Amino acid sequence: MSTVTLRRRAKQPEANLVGMTHNPLGPRNPVNQNTTHNLFPEQEAFLETLEKTPPNALTACALWRAHELVAHLTAGAVEISLNLEAALNSLPIPATRSFLEREAPYREMADQRLRNELLASLERVSRALHAVLVKDPDAVVPWSGRSMVVATFVNHLRSELALHRWDLQGDDETGNVLLSQPELTAHAVTVLGKLLVDQTAEWTGAVGPLIVGTPDAPSVVVSQDSNGRQMLFGDDNLDPTIVADAGARLLLLWGRMPNDPRRVSAPGDPSPLAELRALLSGY
């Protein structure tokens, strides 16, 4: 089956991203981090992988082909854009639509048109992020029933592009570099943690806290107490019940498992890993 060609514009000079001090795929041009909005290198790595992927190819996302995955990314970028554009123009901010509602029209598109819409949506959301962050680097908007710091959308989109590239490609060197960036793990824990651990209905925490360690990085602790489930960074002196390299750990936190199982280990016994995978499987 032939692949679909993406109609991309020429690359623009790359800029540092919010919270990022290096580019794992090459140098960036320095800019004020408070006004950055660029999604490189995650965007380019995703698009390069997508160009080699037929629309009907299966992905690591259950029941999603590449076409459905692209519809998800396109709809998400448009939804963020609609929110930020309303905020910029002092208009009522629309309620965040469900995945199903906002993705439906994109799933119905022919694949070539959908892929072109993806490019347009990424350009659109980059412009909107730039405009808002230039105006107010600390801007906050309502999003999905809560308040969202606009700057966190940058790392969220970067995370989505890196993770969904892995869903298409699986383990490779480029993906591991992208997924190992500490700010993407920080986003998963500090911004999305509660959402990630609340996807599965049944989990009591009976085996105790799940401590996911990575060499030379803070541990991530998933636990449950009277306040409910939580995902937090832990103290350095905690003994991990699960150990993974940085990229593999981010995959685990997003409900995935690296293709190479040797990238993850369970120092005591495998039950904490089984608990973690069951708990985080719903996102």
Secondary structure as UniProt FT lines:
FT   TURN            18..19
FT   TURN            24..25
FT   HELIX           33..35
FT   TURN            40..41
FT   HELIX           42..51
FT   TURN            55..56
FT   TURN            62..63
FT   HELIX           66..88
FT   TURN            89..90
FT   HELIX           99..107
FT   HELIX           111..135
FT   TURN            137..138
FT   STRAND          140..143
FT   TURN            144..145
FT   STRAND          146..149
FT   TURN            150..151
FT   HELIX           152..169
FT   HELIX           173..179
FT   HELIX           182..190
FT   HELIX           193..197
FT   TURN            206..207
FT   STRAND          210..214
FT   TURN            215..216
FT   STRAND          217..225
FT   TURN            226..227
FT   STRAND          228..233
FT   TURN            236..237
FT   STRAND          242..244
FT   HELIX           246..253
FT   TURN            254..255
FT   HELIX           261..263
FT   STRAND          264..265
FT   HELIX           271..279
FT   TURN            280..282
//
